Amino acid sequence: MSDRLPRLLALVPYLLARPGIRVEDAAADFGVTEKQLRKDLELLWMCGLPGYGPGDLIDLSFEGDTITVAFDAGMSRPLRLTGAEATALLVALRALGETPGVVDGEAVRRAVAKIEAAAGLAQPAGVVVGLGVREGEDTAEVRRIVQNALTARKALRITYYTASKDQITERTVDPMRLLIVEGRSYLEAWCRRADAVRLFRLDRIDEVTQLDERAAPPPYAEPTDVSSGLFTPQPDQLVATLVLEPDARWLAEYYPVESVEELEGGRVRVRMRYADRAWMVRLLLGQGGEVHVESPTDLAEQLRTRARQALELAGNLAST
């Protein structure tokens, strides 16, 4: 059934583009037997628009060796992923492909390549697959080095980007384990800089080097409980309600949010916690008007003020 539904959805536009195609050729293209294809066509014959009477159902002719569509009931185009859907699917596939022994890695890479090739046709056009999410070959190399260090029980030196502080730091860490939480790959390690256990997202590790010294997490270093997720709200954090335009939906995937409400036109409303107002202002300014602040009002006002200042500065520079 999991293979049949996508095939049924793709059959009608496929057949419309190939009127009179032979049954055996169509079956070969879909990788099924002629008997199975005829069963699919019989099922499509009973599908259509509400009313389900003459003129509502999909009308097919396949009694002989060829297939012709007389009425498509609106299924004239193949399904397409939106840019946001393609992004979410790619991130999930890459996370799956990074998990050793779970799936056929080569099959995942082929699927990723096909989706990346098709994503250029996805809408909205402004959504860039992987925008803000540094996954792919670089992450695979980071994972390889981290896995080697775990196996050899060696310490690591990493250059790490902390998104919540918009800060890059150098750290020496003692690896403890690799894990996937909420579709993201993490290194859990004893951080000598913080003197505590920390989780480091692999796609935010810019550089990693295995050291000669042995990894030595202290005996009291306990693994993090991730059973209920990673994000734990703090009472001193501020909360912003934001409306994201389609091209900014990636923010809800990249940063922790408390809620996501779908709106018309592919927009979403999210509640997002933050500790540093200056960081939040910089983040939102960088979205070029694709994010609207509903609350708090002082954040919205500060954002407008900074935007006006930036425009005035640009105007002054242009006139000199």
N, C-alpha and C positions, 0 to 999 in steps of 0.2 A: 504493500500500500504506500509506503514512503517513497518508492520510485514511481508509482503509477500516477499520483496526483500531478507532479511536475510534468510528466509526459502528456497527460490529458490536457493540461493548460497550454502546452506548446503545440499540440497536434493541429488544432484548427488554423492558426496563422501559418504553420508549416505547409499544410495542404493547400491553403489559399494561394500561396506563392508557387505552388507546383501542381496546377490543375491537371488531372488525368494521370498522376503518377502511379506507377505500378505498385501493388500491395507489397511485393517482395522487396522493392527498392526502399519504400518507406519503412518497412520493418527493419531492414538492415541499417538504415540511418539512425533509428532509435535503439538498435541493439536488442530487439525482441524477436520472437518468432512471429510468423504470419498469423498463427492461431491467436496469439496474445493481442496482436494489433487489431484483429477483427473484433475481439472482445472489447477492446478500448473504444472502437468505433461504434459498437452497439450501445455502449454506455453513454457516449456523447450524444447519440441519437435521442436519448431521453432527457437531455439537459437543455436549458434555454432560459428565456426570460419569464418573469412571473406571469401567470395565466396558463402557461404550459399547454396551450392548445395549438391548432394549426397557425403557422406564422410566428409562433413564439419559440418553438424548439429548434435546435440545430438540425439542419437538413443535409444529410450526406448520402451519396450514392456509392456503394462499394460491393454490389452484388457480383460483379465480374472480377477481372484482374486489376482494375484500376479504381482510383478514388477521386471523387469530385465533391466539392462543397457547394451546395446550392444556397444555404442561408447560414451565416456565421453567428447570429445572435449577439453581435457586438464584440466577439472574440477575434477581432481582425489583426490585432498586434500582439507580438510576444511580450511577456512581462519584462519590465526593466527595473533595476534597482535605482533608487535615488542615490545621490552622492552620500548622504548620511547613512543610508542602509549599507552601501558598499563599504564605507569606512568601518562601521560596526562589525560587518562580516569579516573583513580583512584582519582586524585586530583580534577577533576571536580565533580565526584560523591560525594566525601566527602564534598566539599563546598556546594553542593546541599542538602546533608543530614543534614548539620548543620543549615539549614534555617528552623526555626519553621513554621509548618503549610503549607509548600509548597508541600511536597510529603509524601508518605508513608515511614517513616524512616526505618521500618523493611525491606521493599522491597529493599531500597538502600543498607542496610547492607548486605543483601543476595547477591546482585549483586557485591558488593565490595569483599566479601569473595570468590566468584567464580573467579573473575578476579585475585585476589591475588594468588589463587591456580594455575591458569593457567599461571601466569606471570613467574613462574619458568622455563617454556618451551619457553619463548619468546626469540627472538634474537634482539640485541646482548646479550649474556649471562651476560656480565658485568654490564648491567643496573639494578640497584636495585630499586625496586618500593619504592618511597618515599625518595630516596637518597637526602639529603639536604633539604627535605621538611618535617617538623615534624608535620604530620597530623595524626589523628586517635583518640584513646582513650584519650590521654593526652589533645589534643585540645578540645575534647568534654567536658572534665572536666573543662578546662579553660572557655569554653563558658558557662557552667552551672553556675559557680561562678560569671562570669561577668553579666549574665542575672539576677541572684539573686540580685546583687548589683544595677543594673539599676532599678529593680522593687522596691527595698527597699530604693533607693536613698542614697546609702552608698558609701564612698570613697574606693579605692583599693590601696594596695601596690603590685607592680609588679616587677619581675626581668625580664629585657627585653634585647634581643640580637639585636643590630643594625648591620645589615650585611654590610652596606656601610663603617662602621668604624671598623668592627670586634671587637665590644666592648659590654660588658655586664654591664648594669647599674641597680641600684635600684631606683624606682620612686614611688611617691605617686600621684595618679591621681583621678580626679573627672569624672566618666563616664558620657557620653552624649548620645551615641547611638551605636548600633551594625549595621554593614553594610557589604555587599559583593561587592567588586570591582574587575573586571577582574578575577573572579573565586576565589578570596581570601577573607577570613573573617577578618574583622578589628574591633577593638574597637576605637571609637573616644572619646577622653577625654581631659579635661583640665589638662595639665601636670604641676605640681607645680615646678618641677625642671627646665623646660624650660620656665615657665611662659607664656605658649601659648597652643593653641589647637594642638594636635598631633594625628596621626593615628598609632595604634599599631597592627601589624599582630598577630592574635591569635596563629599561629604556631611558633611564635618567643617569646612568653611569657613563660619563663621557670617555674616561680612560681607566684602565685597570691593569695592574702589574702584579704578577705573583712574586712574592719575596722569598728569600732563602730561609728566613726564620720560621720556626714552627708556629702554627696557629695554636693559641692557648687561651680559649675563653675561660674565665674563672668558674669554679665549680658551682657558684650560685647563679650563673647565667641561665635563666629559664626561657624556654621557647615561648613565643608570643601566642596567646589564645586568639585565633582568628575565626573561631566558629561562628561569631555573629558579625563578621566583617572587620574592616580595619579602622574605619572612621569612628572616633568617639567624641561626640560634642563636648566642648568645655564651656562652663558657665560664663567665662569672661570673653567668649568669642562674640563677634557681631554677626548679624544675619542680614543678608540682602535678598530681596525678591527681584529676579531678573527675567526679562522676556528675551529669548534668544531667537534671532532670525535664522532661517535654514542654514546659512553659511557659517553660523556660530554655534551650531548644535554640538560640535565637537567638544566645547567647553564642559558640557554635562558628562562627557565620557572621560575627559582628562582629569577633571577636578572633582573631589567628593561633593555631592549635593544631597540635600535631605529629601527633596521631592521633585518630581518631574510631571508637569501637566501639559498634555498635548493641546495645541491651539490650532486655529485655522491657518491654512497656508503653509504648513510645515513648521510653524514656530512652536516653541515650548516655553513654559514658565517654570523656573526653578527657584528653589531656596538654597542659598549657598552661604556657608559660614566662613568667616575670615577673621584673622587676628590683627592684621596690619592694614590700616586704611590706605596708606600710601601705596602698598603693593596692589590692593584691589583697584585703585584709581589707575595705576599704570596698566594693569591687565585689561581693564575695560577701554581705556583710551586706544589701546592697540588693536581693537576690533573694528575701528572705522565706522561706527554707527550701527553695527550689526547687533548690539546689545542695548536694551532699554532698561533703565533702573526704575522700578516701581516703588521700592522702599529700600533703605530709609531715605527720607528727603534730603538730609544733609549730604549723603553720599552722591545723590543725583546733582545737587547744587555744586558740590566740589568738582564733579566731573565736567559740568558745563563751564565752570570757571576755568579749569585747566584747558579745556578745548578752545575757549575763546582766546586765552593767552597764547596757545600754540598757533592759532590762526593769525593773531596780531603779529607774532614774531615772524611768521612766514611772510606776511605782507611787508613788514619792514625790511626783511632781507631781500625781497624781490625788488623793492624800490631803490635799493642802494646800488 
